[in-house]
Amino acid sequence: MRLHLALVAALLSALSLTAETSVWKISRAGKSLYLGGTCHYLRAADMPLPPEFDTAFADSKTIYFESNIAKLQLPETQAALASQAMYTDGTTLDTVLSPEAWKATTAWCAKNHLPAAQLKSLKPWMLMMTITSIELQRYGFTAEGVDVQMQAKGAAAGKRFGELESVEQQIEFITHLGEGTESALIVATFADIGRLQKILSEMVAAWRTGDLAQIDKLMSDEMRTKFPSVYSALIVRRNKAWLPKIEALLATEPREFVLVGAAHLAGKDGLIEALKKKGCTVEQVKAP
């Protein structure tokens, strides 16, 4: 899945003051909660977050994330993830990937002055994460995205936290993402690198304004068409698992603020459409 970022600084300032953003108020039967779309990676230039996030935060007692942010950051969790990132049976990446995918990998390594031999022990999903991380850093992105910021702010404010899926479920999902289509995914990843800065700018602009049609086009359209199994695993199945949990929260008091990746909200398989079909009123939040 493609990632996220930037508009012109002056436009960003104006948008954060006057435009709608990726926060919605979901209501049904006299109860309500907030549903926010997040970017997991942002730059310093994208701060502060749109004020609608502060509005929803202040009006909520509990913040729900996709998974437990604090637990994901623990050394033991990172170690568990790292233990599944490399082959330990003598398998090497160049024998797993197609010749085209391995050639693209070695070309990228040469361009970035990295020895390709050091990557041979990585599994394909870890290679994709490594490539993405390096390219994001090139444009000033860090993992201090919406989720991490809201978790830190919530901890400081004494908010309660919840999650839609366990850390173990998320690790299982990450480490099996794209199985059977690894080579094609890696080729597609390299194909996007040349236009990554433009893609990132468009994605963050769409996120900041809560443009669901554009979010779906940029983040899911190509994946849905070219990698339907990945789209199903990443978006469809998880949304279906999360929907009853969100409905259960909607029936309770006090109010919650549920934060998920922006791609989960958009499109015909998105949570916004699913909640409308469940009889919910959906209003895009505008900060005063």
C-alpha positions, 0 to 999 in steps of 0.5 A: 500500500502506498503511504503519505504526505505534504502540500505547500506550507501556506496551503497547509496552514490555511486548510488546517484552519478552515477545511474539513479533515479526516474526522467524522462524528458517528451517531445512532440512537442518541449515542455517538463516537468519533472516527478518525483517519490517520497517517502513520508517517508524517513530517515536522512540516505537517504539524500541528495536526488539524484542530478537528483531532483536538476537538474529538480528543477533548470530547472523548474519554477513551482513544481506540487504535488499530492495535496497542500503540504502547505495546507495539513500541516495546523492545520485546514486541520489536524483537518478536517482529524482527525474529520473523523478518529473516530466513534461518533455514539457508533460504536467500531472497534472491532465490525467492524473488523473480529475476525481475524483482531481484534485479530491481532490488540490486539496482536500488541497492547500487543507487543507494550505496547499499550492499545487496548481499546484506539483504539476502537474508531478509524475507520479502515483507521485510525488504518492502518495509526497509525500502519504504522506510529509507525512501520515507526518511529521504523526504523527512517522514518519521513514524511520529504520525497521528497514532503515536502523537495521539497515544502520547497526548492521551497518556499525558491527559489520563485518557483510557485506551483500547484497540481493535485488534491485538498486537499478535494479530497485527504481527501475524498480518504484517509478516504474511502480507502479500504472500504469493505475490511478493515479487510483483509487489516489490516490482510495483514498490520500485516502480512507484519510487520515482514519483513517491514525493508527488504521491505523498503530497497528494495523499497528505492533502487528501487526508488533511481535507478528508477527501474520501474519494481521493484517499480511495483513489490514491491509497486503494484503487491500484491495490484493489485492481492489481493486488486484490488478495492484498487489498482483501487482507489489508482493508476488507477483512480487517474492516469487517472484523472491526465494524461490530466492535465499533458498533458496540462502542457506539452503543456505550457511554462515555464517548470514544475516539476511534483512530484507524488508517485513512484508507480504512475509511474510504471507498465501497469497502470503507468503514464510513460506507459500512456505518451508513448502511448500518443506519448511522448518521455520519457528519464530518467534523469542523473545528470551531 
